[in-house]
Amino acid sequence: MTSPFVVPDNPDSACQPPSTKDFLVDRTFRALSRVGVVLILAVVFALVFEVGRKALPGMQEYGFDVLFGTVWDVNQNKYGILPAIWGTLYSAFIALLIAGFFGISMAIFLTQDFLPAKLAAVFRTIVELLAAIPSVVYGLWGIYVVIPAIRPLTTWLHTELSWIPFFGTSLSGPGLLPAALVLAIMILPTIAAVSQDALSSVPMKTKQAAYGMGTTHWEAILKVMVPSAATGIFGSLVLGLGRALGETMALAMLVGNANSISLSLFAPANTLAALLALNFPEAGPREVEVLMYAALVLMLITLIVNIIGSMLMVYAQRGNKQ
């Protein structure tokens, strides 16, 4: 009589011990993964080294004057990127606020049984297709559609609320607000897609348990589902912010490319990525060194933002476990 505790020798059973082939596949996969990690790190270090090597002469000659200067004049040999740093951070955070609200709302709408499954899949595909549109097309759309559409509203806001710093100037053409609006649409697919995955990964039993406690549909979503997926949702915001900081062509076409620091949403501004894209084609040797300096600063800003985001995600995970 066969003991009930002995696993039957069935080749089709999932309880069989790993074979030599399984060990080989596992070791090969681990080795390829290690090689991939080393190659990625090597590429990153090579990129930083090359940019830093070319930026070093400019850093030695101009020092911190480039970081805190507000004038970019090649003829006077003055290079300041503080307005570009301000414009990069300002436009990215405004875009993140807009895209974060709509992206998370869209993720809730598409994953929490507000639509039939097939119709939700159609809307999900449409949102994801936004990520495939080239940046220059977004820029053209912003120039010919967004700016003319919002100009009457911005004119009224400036007329009625000019005493508020955010509306202190009038929008006559490219400016920070149209650039931030288009940038928000560009990062929206990333935030929406990752937030949907985070909400979908929450076990259905969690939601059913909330219903069993007597919660309404919205209480289950806002008090149970969203907090349970908070780490993934926050990760989507970090990814969206990282892309917003490095976006180039659309902002170069819409932000106005003015070296000025202003709180006004209607004032023209500049970003580090736009500064690099517009000045590199005609830059001389000395200007290239300063532009590489600016590129290094942009990389540092992106790195700091991602490190802070990762630390906050780890902190949130620990809080959820407690």
Secondary structure as a PSIPRED ss2 file (coil, helix, strand):
# PSIPRED VFORMAT (PSIPRED V4.0)

   1 M C   1.000  0.000  0.000
   2 T C   1.000  0.000  0.000
   3 S C   1.000  0.000  0.000
   4 P C   1.000  0.000  0.000
   5 F C   1.000  0.000  0.000
   6 V C   1.000  0.000  0.000
   7 V C   1.000  0.000  0.000
   8 P C   1.000  0.000  0.000
   9 D C   1.000  0.000  0.000
  10 N C   1.000  0.000  0.000
  11 P C   1.000  0.000  0.000
  12 D C   1.000  0.000  0.000
  13 S C   1.000  0.000  0.000
  14 A C   1.000  0.000  0.000
  15 C C   1.000  0.000  0.000
  16 Q C   1.000  0.000  0.000
  17 P C   1.000  0.000  0.000
  18 P C   1.000  0.000  0.000
  19 S C   1.000  0.000  0.000
  20 T H   0.000  1.000  0.000
  21 K H   0.000  1.000  0.000
  22 D H   0.000  1.000  0.000
  23 F H   0.000  1.000  0.000
  24 L H   0.000  1.000  0.000
  25 V H   0.000  1.000  0.000
  26 D H   0.000  1.000  0.000
  27 R H   0.000  1.000  0.000
  28 T H   0.000  1.000  0.000
  29 F H   0.000  1.000  0.000
  30 R H   0.000  1.000  0.000
  31 A H   0.000  1.000  0.000
  32 L H   0.000  1.000  0.000
  33 S H   0.000  1.000  0.000
  34 R H   0.000  1.000  0.000
  35 V H   0.000  1.000  0.000
  36 G H   0.000  1.000  0.000
  37 V H   0.000  1.000  0.000
  38 V H   0.000  1.000  0.000
  39 L H   0.000  1.000  0.000
  40 I H   0.000  1.000  0.000
  41 L H   0.000  1.000  0.000
  42 A H   0.000  1.000  0.000
  43 V H   0.000  1.000  0.000
  44 V H   0.000  1.000  0.000
  45 F H   0.000  1.000  0.000
  46 A H   0.000  1.000  0.000
  47 L H   0.000  1.000  0.000
  48 V H   0.000  1.000  0.000
  49 F H   0.000  1.000  0.000
  50 E H   0.000  1.000  0.000
  51 V H   0.000  1.000  0.000
  52 G H   0.000  1.000  0.000
  53 R H   0.000  1.000  0.000
  54 K H   0.000  1.000  0.000
  55 A H   0.000  1.000  0.000
  56 L H   0.000  1.000  0.000
  57 P H   0.000  1.000  0.000
  58 G H   0.000  1.000  0.000
  59 M H   0.000  1.000  0.000
  60 Q H   0.000  1.000  0.000
  61 E H   0.000  1.000  0.000
  62 Y H   0.000  1.000  0.000
  63 G C   1.000  0.000  0.000
  64 F C   1.000  0.000  0.000
  65 D H   0.000  1.000  0.000
  66 V H   0.000  1.000  0.000
  67 L H   0.000  1.000  0.000
  68 F H   0.000  1.000  0.000
  69 G C   1.000  0.000  0.000
  70 T C   1.000  0.000  0.000
  71 V C   1.000  0.000  0.000
  72 W E   0.000  0.000  1.000
  73 D E   0.000  0.000  1.000
  74 V C   1.000  0.000  0.000
  75 N C   1.000  0.000  0.000
  76 Q C   1.000  0.000  0.000
  77 N C   1.000  0.000  0.000
  78 K E   0.000  0.000  1.000
  79 Y E   0.000  0.000  1.000
  80 G C   1.000  0.000  0.000
  81 I C   1.000  0.000  0.000
  82 L H   0.000  1.000  0.000
  83 P H   0.000  1.000  0.000
  84 A H   0.000  1.000  0.000
  85 I H   0.000  1.000  0.000
  86 W H   0.000  1.000  0.000
  87 G H   0.000  1.000  0.000
  88 T H   0.000  1.000  0.000
  89 L H   0.000  1.000  0.000
  90 Y H   0.000  1.000  0.000
  91 S H   0.000  1.000  0.000
  92 A H   0.000  1.000  0.000
  93 F H   0.000  1.000  0.000
  94 I H   0.000  1.000  0.000
  95 A H   0.000  1.000  0.000
  96 L H   0.000  1.000  0.000
  97 L H   0.000  1.000  0.000
  98 I H   0.000  1.000  0.000
  99 A H   0.000  1.000  0.000
 100 G H   0.000  1.000  0.000
 101 F H   0.000  1.000  0.000
 102 F H   0.000  1.000  0.000
 103 G H   0.000  1.000  0.000
 104 I H   0.000  1.000  0.000
 105 S H   0.000  1.000  0.000
 106 M H   0.000  1.000  0.000
 107 A H   0.000  1.000  0.000
 108 I H   0.000  1.000  0.000
 109 F H   0.000  1.000  0.000
 110 L H   0.000  1.000  0.000
 111 T H   0.000  1.000  0.000
 112 Q C   1.000  0.000  0.000
 113 D C   1.000  0.000  0.000
 114 F C   1.000  0.000  0.000
 115 L C   1.000  0.000  0.000
 116 P C   1.000  0.000  0.000
 117 A H   0.000  1.000  0.000
 118 K H   0.000  1.000  0.000
 119 L H   0.000  1.000  0.000
 120 A H   0.000  1.000  0.000
 121 A H   0.000  1.000  0.000
 122 V H   0.000  1.000  0.000
 123 F H   0.000  1.000  0.000
 124 R H   0.000  1.000  0.000
 125 T H   0.000  1.000  0.000
 126 I H   0.000  1.000  0.000
 127 V H   0.000  1.000  0.000
 128 E H   0.000  1.000  0.000
 129 L H   0.000  1.000  0.000
 130 L H   0.000  1.000  0.000
 131 A H   0.000  1.000  0.000
 132 A H   0.000  1.000  0.000
 133 I C   1.000  0.000  0.000
 134 P C   1.000  0.000  0.000
 135 S H   0.000  1.000  0.000
 136 V H   0.000  1.000  0.000
 137 V H   0.000  1.000  0.000
 138 Y H   0.000  1.000  0.000
 139 G H   0.000  1.000  0.000
 140 L H   0.000  1.000  0.000
 141 W H   0.000  1.000  0.000
 142 G H   0.000  1.000  0.000
 143 I H   0.000  1.000  0.000
 144 Y H   0.000  1.000  0.000
 145 V H   0.000  1.000  0.000
 146 V H   0.000  1.000  0.000
 147 I H   0.000  1.000  0.000
 148 P H   0.000  1.000  0.000
 149 A H   0.000  1.000  0.000
 150 I H   0.000  1.000  0.000
 151 R H   0.000  1.000  0.000
 152 P H   0.000  1.000  0.000
 153 L H   0.000  1.000  0.000
 154 T H   0.000  1.000  0.000
 155 T H   0.000  1.000  0.000
 156 W H   0.000  1.000  0.000
 157 L H   0.000  1.000  0.000
 158 H H   0.000  1.000  0.000
 159 T H   0.000  1.000  0.000
 160 E H   0.000  1.000  0.000
 161 L C   1.000  0.000  0.000
 162 S C   1.000  0.000  0.000
 163 W C   1.000  0.000  0.000
 164 I C   1.000  0.000  0.000
 165 P H   0.000  1.000  0.000
 166 F H   0.000  1.000  0.000
 167 F H   0.000  1.000  0.000
 168 G C   1.000  0.000  0.000
 169 T C   1.000  0.000  0.000
 170 S C   1.000  0.000  0.000
 171 L C   1.000  0.000  0.000
 172 S C   1.000  0.000  0.000
 173 G C   1.000  0.000  0.000
 174 P C   1.000  0.000  0.000
 175 G C   1.000  0.000  0.000
 176 L H   0.000  1.000  0.000
 177 L H   0.000  1.000  0.000
 178 P H   0.000  1.000  0.000
 179 A H   0.000  1.000  0.000
 180 A H   0.000  1.000  0.000
 181 L H   0.000  1.000  0.000
 182 V H   0.000  1.000  0.000
 183 L H   0.000  1.000  0.000
 184 A H   0.000  1.000  0.000
 185 I H   0.000  1.000  0.000
 186 M H   0.000  1.000  0.000
 187 I H   0.000  1.000  0.000
 188 L H   0.000  1.000  0.000
 189 P H   0.000  1.000  0.000
 190 T H   0.000  1.000  0.000
 191 I H   0.000  1.000  0.000
 192 A H   0.000  1.000  0.000
 193 A H   0.000  1.000  0.000
 194 V H   0.000  1.000  0.000
 195 S H   0.000  1.000  0.000
 196 Q H   0.000  1.000  0.000
 197 D H   0.000  1.000  0.000
 198 A H   0.000  1.000  0.000
 199 L H   0.000  1.000  0.000
 200 S H   0.000  1.000  0.000
 201 S C   1.000  0.000  0.000
 202 V C   1.000  0.000  0.000
 203 P C   1.000  0.000  0.000
 204 M H   0.000  1.000  0.000
 205 K H   0.000  1.000  0.000
 206 T H   0.000  1.000  0.000
 207 K H   0.000  1.000  0.000
 208 Q H   0.000  1.000  0.000
 209 A H   0.000  1.000  0.000
 210 A H   0.000  1.000  0.000
 211 Y H   0.000  1.000  0.000
 212 G H   0.000  1.000  0.000
 213 M C   1.000  0.000  0.000
 214 G C   1.000  0.000  0.000
 215 T C   1.000  0.000  0.000
 216 T C   1.000  0.000  0.000
 217 H H   0.000  1.000  0.000
 218 W H   0.000  1.000  0.000
 219 E H   0.000  1.000  0.000
 220 A H   0.000  1.000  0.000
 221 I H   0.000  1.000  0.000
 222 L H   0.000  1.000  0.000
 223 K H   0.000  1.000  0.000
 224 V H   0.000  1.000  0.000
 225 M H   0.000  1.000  0.000
 226 V H   0.000  1.000  0.000
 227 P H   0.000  1.000  0.000
 228 S H   0.000  1.000  0.000
 229 A C   1.000  0.000  0.000
 230 A H   0.000  1.000  0.000
 231 T H   0.000  1.000  0.000
 232 G H   0.000  1.000  0.000
 233 I H   0.000  1.000  0.000
 234 F H   0.000  1.000  0.000
 235 G H   0.000  1.000  0.000
 236 S H   0.000  1.000  0.000
 237 L H   0.000  1.000  0.000
 238 V H   0.000  1.000  0.000
 239 L H   0.000  1.000  0.000
 240 G H   0.000  1.000  0.000
 241 L H   0.000  1.000  0.000
 242 G H   0.000  1.000  0.000
 243 R H   0.000  1.000  0.000
 244 A H   0.000  1.000  0.000
 245 L H   0.000  1.000  0.000
 246 G H   0.000  1.000  0.000
 247 E C   1.000  0.000  0.000
 248 T C   1.000  0.000  0.000
 249 M H   0.000  1.000  0.000
 250 A H   0.000  1.000  0.000
 251 L H   0.000  1.000  0.000
 252 A H   0.000  1.000  0.000
 253 M H   0.000  1.000  0.000
 254 L H   0.000  1.000  0.000
 255 V C   1.000  0.000  0.000
 256 G E   0.000  0.000  1.000
 257 N C   1.000  0.000  0.000
 258 A C   1.000  0.000  0.000
 259 N C   1.000  0.000  0.000
 260 S C   1.000  0.000  0.000
 261 I C   1.000  0.000  0.000
 262 S C   1.000  0.000  0.000
 263 L C   1.000  0.000  0.000
 264 S C   1.000  0.000  0.000
 265 L C   1.000  0.000  0.000
 266 F C   1.000  0.000  0.000
 267 A C   1.000  0.000  0.000
 268 P C   1.000  0.000  0.000
 269 A E   0.000  0.000  1.000
 270 N C   1.000  0.000  0.000
 271 T C   1.000  0.000  0.000
 272 L H   0.000  1.000  0.000
 273 A H   0.000  1.000  0.000
 274 A H   0.000  1.000  0.000
 275 L H   0.000  1.000  0.000
 276 L H   0.000  1.000  0.000
 277 A H   0.000  1.000  0.000
 278 L H   0.000  1.000  0.000
 279 N H   0.000  1.000  0.000
 280 F C   1.000  0.000  0.000
 281 P C   1.000  0.000  0.000
 282 E C   1.000  0.000  0.000
 283 A C   1.000  0.000  0.000
 284 G C   1.000  0.000  0.000
 285 P H   0.000  1.000  0.000
 286 R H   0.000  1.000  0.000
 287 E H   0.000  1.000  0.000
 288 V H   0.000  1.000  0.000
 289 E H   0.000  1.000  0.000
 290 V H   0.000  1.000  0.000
 291 L H   0.000  1.000  0.000
 292 M H   0.000  1.000  0.000
 293 Y H   0.000  1.000  0.000
 294 A H   0.000  1.000  0.000
 295 A H   0.000  1.000  0.000
 296 L H   0.000  1.000  0.000
 297 V H   0.000  1.000  0.000
 298 L H   0.000  1.000  0.000
 299 M H   0.000  1.000  0.000
 300 L H   0.000  1.000  0.000
 301 I H   0.000  1.000  0.000
 302 T H   0.000  1.000  0.000
 303 L H   0.000  1.000  0.000
 304 I H   0.000  1.000  0.000
 305 V H   0.000  1.000  0.000
 306 N H   0.000  1.000  0.000
 307 I H   0.000  1.000  0.000
 308 I H   0.000  1.000  0.000
 309 G H   0.000  1.000  0.000
 310 S H   0.000  1.000  0.000
 311 M H   0.000  1.000  0.000
 312 L H   0.000  1.000  0.000
 313 M H   0.000  1.000  0.000
 314 V H   0.000  1.000  0.000
 315 Y H   0.000  1.000  0.000
 316 A H   0.000  1.000  0.000
 317 Q H   0.000  1.000  0.000
 318 R H   0.000  1.000  0.000
 319 G H   0.000  1.000  0.000
 320 N H   0.000  1.000  0.000
 321 K H   0.000  1.000  0.000
 322 Q C   1.000  0.000  0.000
